[in-house]
Amino acid sequence: MKTQSLRRECEEMNEAVKKKISIGVEDFKELIDKDGYFVDKTLMIEKLIESNAMVTLFTRPRRFGKTLNQFMIRRFLEDERTRSGERIDNGHLFDGLKIAECGEEILSHRQQYPVIFLSLKSAKQPNFQEAYKKLCGEIAGEFRRHQYLLEGNSLADDQKNIFQKIMTEQADYGEYNDALKFLSECLWQYHGKSAFILIDEYDVPLENAYFRGFYDEMIDFIRSLFESALKTNPYLEKSVITGCLRISKESIFTGLNNLKVDSVLRTEYGDSFGFTESEVEEMLAYYNLQEELTEVKRWYDGYLFNDIEIYNPWSIINYVYDRDHKITQFALPYWSNTSSNSIIREMVGEADQEAKADLETLINGGTIEKPVHEDITYGDIHQSQDNLWNFLFFTGYLKKMSERKDESGESLYLSMAIPNTEIKTIYKNSISYWFEQRMKETDRSPLVRALETGDCEAAENFISEQLFHTISYYDYAENFYHGFMAGLLVNIGGYLVRSNRESGNGRPDIVMQTVQIRKGRVILLELKIAGSIAEMDAACDRGLAQIEEQHYAEPFTTEGYPEVKKYALSFCKKECMVKKSE
């Protein structure tokens, strides 16, 4: 009945002009003013107003709507002014939205506060000096947005002097450390009200600094900036901070008695970030895509925020846009280009045998159980594999299936799995990339010599060793072994390598042939899967028989190749057997 109702609503909407799907628009005002499609998250503003927390830190994966929500909060609360001090009315932005029905007590807060809005997401420079300069520029931009404070007599001359220095990026290190507190004081003197401080993507400079090698310097600056603005600031009304991780070990938030951390593990705002299933159903119906719900669910669902089922919003928006504009008919891994995906490649490259086994379990649809704690730091990521699993969970690459406490009641263990097909694709691509890089560094000439000379034992030893060190998926299905061998032989010296699994043209699985024919060589490889170690020999015999029965060698001997070698390879998990035709 629900589907039929949505379909009827959709048909009625077809008669009107549909709202635009906006890709990458992060300013709530721009989205609404340009009639963009908006998934209504305004009720989170009510929760924030009623919360007793002075500072709320939201940790969510990248591209889960954190920035849009920050702009939404700002537009609702801010007594916004032009640079000359004229009031900007943004009240219309919330007409018809859920918060408009919350009653006068909540609506009385609309456009009543000075707001400081600072985004740190652009601090991705290669060294501390450039990253620090970028952050100072962002702070200066927020001062320019409040340039009206310089008009009139609300500020003393010395305050105006400091304000001008910060605004023109002429201030010193200490003045930038205190800049947010100083600006909130100036705003209080003008408005007579304490300020909301909104800080978006606070951990981006830290992540960048960690991978670039200046982590300690950036930590010192961010800690000083936050302590001044959030810990010892009498002009602070409330603060909302967003990021991927809770960075606590470095004492960024130490001493904040009223800090509330809202994460994917513990949340009161479970439906405020990402899309719920009903929101996805409504959006698909609006764009006449309601029949695609099953496929969309398989690709982009799977997150669980406080028992609320959540879809990846970035991927949903991109999918609907591409389908509505007839760019593609298929679900694609839209999230694969987000910034933190490089950590997957790092993990795969550095994984020990236990971690490789865990990755295999995950990719083949299983679960793993690991200790999880929220106060992870970038500096600790590589100290243990457990920290890496932590990182993957909080950044959206794993989902919680269940949780338990250990016998002492002190440590939390999560049973985790890969959320959906999109994330599984990211893992597989990372594994493929790692394998390709590893093969480039591996001397594969012993394998070539073994196949050229008929040394089956040397060939199977080499292949088995590579299997032991790789990460398998498809639960050791035939496609895995075929892809593995194709990757093992790619760009191998002296041979053209062709894989015929996809073409089904009556050739063996893999053909290796020299460009030279008259004095050249062809090597045929037929691959088989054995159900057990004991069955590997018989599987090889079936492969050799197939080569002969299908006359795989004849086209090459007819073409003029004087030597055609024929091999059957059987696989069982990470074991390989090689037999040749006599």
C-alpha positions in Angstrom: 0.0 0.0 0.0 2.9 2.3 0.9 4.5 1.7 -2.5 1.2 2.4 -4.3 0.7 5.6 -2.4 4.2 6.8 -3.3 3.6 5.9 -6.9 0.4 8.0 -7.0 2.2 10.9 -5.4 5.0 10.5 -7.9 2.6 10.6 -10.9 1.0 13.8 -9.6 4.4 15.4 -9.2 5.2 14.6 -12.8 2.8 17.3 -13.8 4.9 19.9 -12.0 8.5 20.9 -12.4 10.7 18.7 -10.3 13.2 20.0 -7.8 16.8 19.9 -8.9 19.3 17.4 -7.5 22.2 19.4 -6.4 25.6 17.6 -6.3 28.1 19.0 -3.9 26.0 22.0 -2.8 26.8 22.4 0.9 25.2 25.7 1.8 21.6 25.2 3.0 20.6 28.7 1.8 21.8 28.1 -1.7 20.1 24.7 -1.8 16.7 26.1 -0.8 16.9 29.3 -2.8 17.7 27.3 -6.0 14.8 24.9 -5.3 17.1 21.9 -4.8 15.8 18.7 -3.4 16.2 18.7 0.4 15.9 15.8 2.8 14.5 17.5 5.8 16.9 17.2 8.8 15.7 20.4 10.6 14.4 18.7 13.7 18.0 18.2 14.8 18.0 22.0 15.5 15.3 21.5 18.1 17.4 18.8 19.8 20.4 21.1 19.9 18.5 24.0 21.4 17.0 21.8 24.1 20.4 20.0 24.8 22.3 20.7 28.0 25.6 20.2 26.2 27.7 23.3 25.8 29.7 21.6 23.0 28.4 18.8 20.8 30.8 16.8 18.7 29.3 14.9 15.8 31.5 12.2 14.3 30.3 10.7 11.1 31.9 9.3 7.9 32.8 11.7 5.0 30.0 13.0 2.9 27.2 12.1 5.3 25.7 15.6 5.4 27.8 17.2 8.2 28.5 20.4 6.3 25.0 20.9 5.0 23.7 20.4 8.5 26.1 23.0 9.9 24.9 25.5 7.3 21.3 24.6 8.2 22.0 25.3 11.9 23.7 28.6 11.1 20.9 29.8 8.8 18.3 29.1 11.5 20.1 30.6 14.5 22.1 33.5 13.0 21.3 37.1 13.2 23.1 37.5 10.0 24.3 40.9 8.8 25.8 42.4 5.7 29.3 43.9 6.0 27.7 47.3 6.5 25.5 45.9 9.3 22.1 45.5 7.6 20.1 42.6 8.8 19.6 39.6 6.4 16.3 37.8 6.7 16.7 34.0 6.2 13.4 33.1 7.9 11.8 32.0 4.6 14.3 29.2 4.2 12.5 27.1 6.8 8.9 27.6 5.5 7.2 24.2 5.1 10.0 22.3 6.9 9.5 20.2 10.0 11.0 22.7 12.4 8.3 25.2 11.4 5.9 23.0 13.3 7.9 22.8 16.5 6.1 25.7 18.3 6.9 29.2 19.4 9.4 28.2 22.1 11.7 26.8 19.5 10.9 29.3 16.7 11.7 32.1 19.1 15.4 31.2 18.7 15.3 31.8 14.9 17.8 34.4 13.7 18.5 35.5 17.3 22.2 34.8 17.8 25.6 35.8 16.4 27.2 32.8 14.8 30.8 32.0 14.1 31.2 29.5 11.3 34.6 28.0 10.5 35.3 25.2 8.1 38.7 23.5 8.4 38.2 21.1 5.4 40.5 23.1 3.1 43.6 22.7 5.2 45.2 20.0 3.1 48.6 21.6 2.3 51.9 19.8 2.1 53.6 21.4 5.1 52.7 23.2 8.3 53.5 26.7 7.1 51.1 26.5 4.2 48.4 24.6 6.1 48.6 27.2 9.0 48.4 30.0 6.5 45.3 28.4 5.0 43.7 28.1 8.4 44.5 31.8 9.2 42.9 32.7 5.9 39.7 30.8 6.8 39.6 32.6 10.2 40.3 36.0 8.4 37.4 35.3 6.1 35.0 34.8 9.0 36.2 38.1 10.5 35.5 39.8 7.1 32.0 38.3 7.2 31.5 40.2 10.5 33.2 43.3 9.3 30.1 45.4 10.4 31.5 45.1 14.0 34.1 47.8 13.0 31.3 50.3 12.5 30.1 52.3 15.5 31.4 52.3 19.0 30.7 48.8 20.2 34.5 47.9 20.0 37.3 49.8 21.6 40.1 51.2 19.4 42.6 48.4 20.5 40.0 45.8 19.7 39.4 47.3 16.3 43.2 47.2 15.7 43.4 43.5 16.5 40.3 42.8 14.5 41.9 44.5 11.4 45.1 42.6 11.8 43.3 39.2 11.9 41.0 40.2 9.1 43.9 41.2 6.8 46.0 38.1 7.8 48.6 40.3 9.6 48.1 38.9 13.1 50.7 36.8 14.9 50.4 33.2 16.1 49.0 34.0 19.5 46.4 36.3 18.1 45.1 33.6 15.7 45.1 31.1 18.6 42.7 33.4 20.5 40.8 34.6 17.3 37.5 32.7 17.9 37.2 33.7 21.5 38.1 37.3 20.5 35.5 37.4 17.8 32.8 36.0 20.1 33.6 38.8 22.6 33.3 41.4 19.8 30.0 39.9 18.8 28.7 39.9 22.4 29.6 43.6 22.7 27.6 44.4 19.5 24.6 42.0 19.8 24.4 41.7 23.6 24.2 37.9 23.1 26.6 35.0 23.3 27.7 33.3 20.1 27.2 29.9 18.6 30.5 28.6 17.3 30.2 26.0 14.5 33.3 24.2 13.4 33.1 21.9 10.4 35.5 19.0 9.6 37.8 19.8 12.5 39.9 16.7 12.0 40.8 17.3 8.3 43.9 19.3 9.2 44.9 16.6 11.6 44.5 13.8 9.1 46.4 15.7 6.4 49.2 16.6 8.9 49.5 13.0 9.9 50.0 11.7 6.4 52.2 14.7 5.5 54.5 14.5 8.5 53.7 17.6 10.6 51.1 16.2 13.0 52.6 17.5 16.3 52.7 21.1 15.0 49.1 21.0 13.8 47.9 19.4 17.0 49.4 22.3 19.0 47.6 24.9 16.9 44.2 23.2 16.9 44.4 22.5 20.6 45.2 26.2 21.4 42.4 27.4 19.1 39.8 25.1 20.7 40.9 25.7 24.3 40.5 29.4 23.8 37.2 29.2 22.0 35.5 26.4 23.8 37.0 26.0 27.3 37.7 29.5 28.7 35.2 31.5 26.7 32.4 33.4 28.7 30.9 34.6 25.4 30.1 31.1 24.1 26.4 30.1 23.9 26.9 26.7 22.4 29.2 25.0 19.9 28.6 22.3 17.3 31.7 20.5 15.9 31.8 17.9 13.1 34.5 15.4 12.0 35.1 11.8 11.3 36.9 10.8 14.5 37.0 11.9 18.1 40.5 13.1 18.7 40.9 13.0 22.5 44.4 11.7 23.4 46.0 14.9 22.3 43.8 16.8 24.8 42.0 18.9 22.2 38.8 18.6 24.2 40.3 18.2 27.7 38.6 20.2 30.4 35.3 20.6 28.5 32.9 19.6 31.2 29.9 19.9 28.9 31.2 18.0 25.9 28.7 15.7 24.3 30.1 13.2 21.7 27.6 11.9 19.3 29.1 9.1 17.1 28.0 6.2 14.9 28.4 4.1 18.0 26.4 6.2 20.5 24.0 8.7 19.1 20.9 10.7 20.0 20.8 12.0 16.4 20.7 8.7 14.6 18.5 10.0 11.7 20.2 13.5 11.4 23.1 12.3 9.2 22.6 10.1 6.2 19.2 9.1 4.7 16.7 6.8 6.4 14.9 4.1 4.4 11.7 6.1 4.3 13.6 9.2 3.0 15.2 7.1 0.3 11.9 5.6 -0.7 10.4 9.1 -0.9 13.2 10.4 -3.0 13.2 7.4 -5.4 9.4 7.8 -5.9 9.8 11.5 -6.5 12.1 10.8 -9.4 10.1 7.7 -10.7 12.8 5.3 -9.5 10.8 3.5 -6.8 11.3 0.1 -8.6 15.1 0.5 -7.9 14.8 0.3 -4.1 16.1 -3.3 -3.9 19.2 -2.5 -5.9 19.8 0.8 -4.1 19.5 -1.0 -0.8 22.0 -3.6 -1.8 24.5 -1.0 -2.9 24.2 1.9 -0.5 22.3 0.7 2.7 23.7 -1.1 5.6 24.7 1.5 8.2 23.1 1.3 11.7 23.1 4.5 13.8 21.5 3.7 17.1 19.3 1.0 15.6 18.2 3.3 12.8 18.9 2.0 9.3 20.9 4.5 7.3 21.9 4.9 3.6 24.9 6.7 2.3 23.5 10.1 1.3 26.3 11.1 -1.1 25.8 7.9 -3.1 22.0 8.1 -3.1 22.1 11.7 -4.4 24.6 10.8 -7.2 22.7 7.7 -8.2 19.4 9.5 -8.5 21.0 12.3 -10.4 22.7 10.0 -12.9 19.5 8.0 -13.3 17.3 11.1 -13.7 19.7 12.5 -16.2 20.0 9.1 -18.0 23.8 9.2 -17.5 23.8 5.5 -16.4 21.4 2.7 -15.7 23.5 1.0 -13.1 24.5 1.6 -9.5 28.1 2.8 -9.2 30.6 3.2 -6.3 30.2 7.0 -6.0 31.9 7.0 -2.5 35.1 5.6 -3.9 36.7 9.0 -4.5 36.3 10.2 -0.9 39.5 11.3 0.8 39.9 8.6 3.4 39.9 5.7 0.9 43.7 5.7 0.9 43.7 4.2 4.4 42.2 1.0 2.9 45.1 0.7 0.5 47.5 1.3 3.4 45.9 -1.3 5.5 45.9 -3.9 2.7 49.6 -3.2 2.0 50.6 -3.5 5.7 48.4 -6.3 6.7 49.9 -9.3 8.5 48.5 -12.8 8.0 45.9 -12.4 10.6 44.7 -9.1 9.1 44.6 -10.7 5.6 42.5 -13.5 7.0 40.1 -11.0 8.5 39.9 -9.1 5.2 39.1 -12.3 3.4 36.3 -13.0 5.9 34.8 -9.6 5.5 35.0 -9.5 1.7 33.4 -13.0 1.5 30.4 -11.7 3.5 31.5 -12.8 7.0 32.0 -10.8 10.3 34.9 -10.1 12.5 35.0 -9.2 16.2 37.4 -6.5 17.4 37.8 -4.2 20.4 36.6 -0.7 19.6 37.1 2.6 21.4 36.1 6.1 20.3 39.2 8.0 21.3 41.3 6.9 18.3 44.0 9.2 17.0 45.7 9.4 13.7 49.1 9.1 15.5 48.0 5.7 16.8 46.5 4.2 13.7 49.5 2.1 12.7 50.5 1.0 16.2 48.3 -2.0 16.0 45.8 -3.7 13.7 43.0 -3.1 16.2 43.4 0.7 15.7 43.0 0.3 12.0 39.8 -1.7 12.5 38.7 1.2 14.7 39.4 3.7 12.0 37.6 1.7 9.4 34.5 1.4 11.6 34.2 5.1 12.5 34.9 6.3 9.0 32.1 4.1 7.4 34.0 1.2 6.0 32.6 -1.3 8.5 29.2 -1.6 10.2 28.2 -2.8 13.6 26.4 -6.2 13.7 26.4 -6.6 17.5 28.4 -5.6 20.6 29.5 -7.0 23.9 31.7 -6.2 26.9 34.6 -8.4 27.9 34.6 -10.3 31.2 36.0 -7.3 33.1 33.3 -5.1 31.7 35.9 -2.5 30.6 36.5 -3.2 26.9 33.8 -3.0 24.2 33.9 -5.6 21.4 32.0 -5.1 18.1 31.1 -7.7 15.6 31.5 -5.9 12.3 30.9 -6.5 8.6 31.1 -4.6 5.3 28.0 -2.4 5.0 27.1 -2.8 1.3 28.2 -3.6 -2.2 29.6 -0.1 -2.7 32.1 -0.5 0.2 32.9 -4.1 -0.8 33.9 -2.7 -4.3 36.3 -0.2 -2.6 37.9 -3.1 -0.7 38.2 -5.2 -3.8 39.7 -2.3 -5.8 42.2 -1.6 -3.1 43.2 -5.3 -3.0 43.6 -5.3 -6.8 45.7 -2.2 -6.6 47.9 -3.7 -3.9 48.3 -6.9 -5.8 49.3 -5.0 -9.0 51.9 -3.0 -7.1 53.2 -6.1 -5.5 53.5 -7.9 -8.8 55.5 -5.0 -10.2 58.0 -5.5 -7.4 58.1 -9.3 -7.6 60.6 -11.2 -9.8 58.3 -13.5 -11.8 61.1 -14.9 -14.1 61.3 -18.1 -12.0 57.7 -18.8 -12.9 58.3 -18.2 -16.6 61.4 -20.4 -16.6 59.5 -23.2 -14.9 56.7 -23.1 -17.5 59.2 -22.9 -20.3 61.2 -25.9 -19.1 58.3 -28.0 -17.8 59.3 -27.7 -14.1 55.8 -28.2 -12.6 57.1 -28.4 -9.0 58.8 -25.0 -9.3 55.8 -23.5 -11.0 53.3 -24.6 -8.3 55.7 -23.6 -5.5 55.9 -20.1 -6.9 52.1 -19.8 -7.4 51.3 -21.2 -4.0 53.7 -18.7 -2.3 51.9 -15.8 -4.1 48.5 -17.2 -3.1 49.7 -17.4 0.5 50.5 -13.7 0.6 47.5 -12.4 -1.3 43.9 -11.7 -0.1 41.2 -13.8 -1.7 37.6 -13.1 -2.3 34.6 -14.8 -4.0 35.2 -17.5 -1.4 37.8 -19.1 -3.6 35.5 -19.2 -6.6 36.8 -19.8 -10.1 36.7 -16.1 -10.9 39.1 -15.4 -8.1 41.8 -17.8 -9.4 41.4 -16.7 -12.9 41.8 -13.1 -11.9 44.8 -14.0 -9.7 46.6 -15.8 -12.5 45.9 -13.1 -15.0 47.3 -10.6 -12.6 50.3 -12.7 -11.9 51.1 -12.9 -15.6 50.3 -9.4 -16.7 53.2 -7.6 -18.4 55.4 -10.6 -18.0 58.5 -10.4 -20.2 58.5 -11.8 -23.7 54.9 -13.0 -23.9 51.5 -11.7 -24.9 49.1 -12.9 -22.3 45.4 -13.4 -23.2 42.6 -14.3 -20.8 39.7 -16.0 -22.4 37.4 -16.6 -19.5 35.1 -13.8 -20.6 35.0 -14.5 -24.3 34.1 -18.2 -24.2 35.8 -18.7 -27.6 36.9 -22.3 -27.2 40.4 -21.5 -25.9 42.0 -22.4 -22.6 41.7 -20.1 -19.7 45.0 -18.3 -20.2 47.2 -18.3 -23.3 50.9 -17.1 -23.2 52.4 -16.7 -26.7 55.5 -15.0 -28.1 55.2 -12.4 -30.8 57.7 -14.4 -32.9 56.0 -17.4 -34.4 58.6 -19.5 -36.4 61.0 -19.7 -33.4 58.4 -18.9 -30.8 56.4 -20.7 -28.1 52.9 -21.0 -26.8 52.0 -21.9 -23.2 48.4 -23.0 -22.5 47.0 -22.9 -19.0 43.7 -24.5 -18.0 42.4 -23.7 -14.4 40.3 -26.0 -12.3 39.0 -25.8 -8.7 39.3 -28.8 -6.4 36.9 -29.4 -3.5 39.7 -30.7 -1.3 43.4 -31.3 -1.3 42.8 -34.9 -2.2 40.9 -33.9 -5.3 43.6 -31.6 -6.7 45.3 -34.3 -8.8 42.1 -35.5 -10.4 41.2 -31.8 -11.2 44.5 -31.4 -13.0 43.8 -34.5 -15.1 40.4 -33.1 -16.0 42.0 -29.9 -17.2 44.6 -31.8 -19.3 41.9 -34.0 -20.8 39.9 -30.9 -21.7 42.9 -29.3 -23.5 43.2 -32.4 -25.7 39.5 -33.0 -26.2 38.9 -29.4 -27.3 42.0 -29.3 -29.4 43.2 -26.1 -27.9 46.7 -26.5 -29.3 45.7 -26.9 -33.0 45.2 -23.2 -33.9 48.7 -22.4 -32.7 50.5 -25.4 -34.4 48.6 -24.6 -37.6 49.7 -21.0 -37.3 53.3 -22.2 -37.2 54.4 -22.3 -33.6 56.9 -25.1 -33.2 56.4 -25.5 -29.4 53.1 -25.6 -27.6 53.2 -26.4 -23.9 50.0 -27.5 -22.1 49.4 -27.2 -18.4 46.5 -27.8 -16.0 46.4 -25.9 -12.7 44.2 -27.0 -9.9 43.5 -24.8 -6.8 42.2 -25.6 -3.3 42.1 -22.5 -1.1 45.7 -21.3 -1.1 47.3 -24.4 -2.6 48.1 -24.9 -6.2 49.0 -28.1 -8.2 50.5 -27.9 -11.7 50.6 -30.8 -14.2 51.8 -30.8 -17.8 50.7 -32.8 -20.8 53.3 -35.4 -21.7 
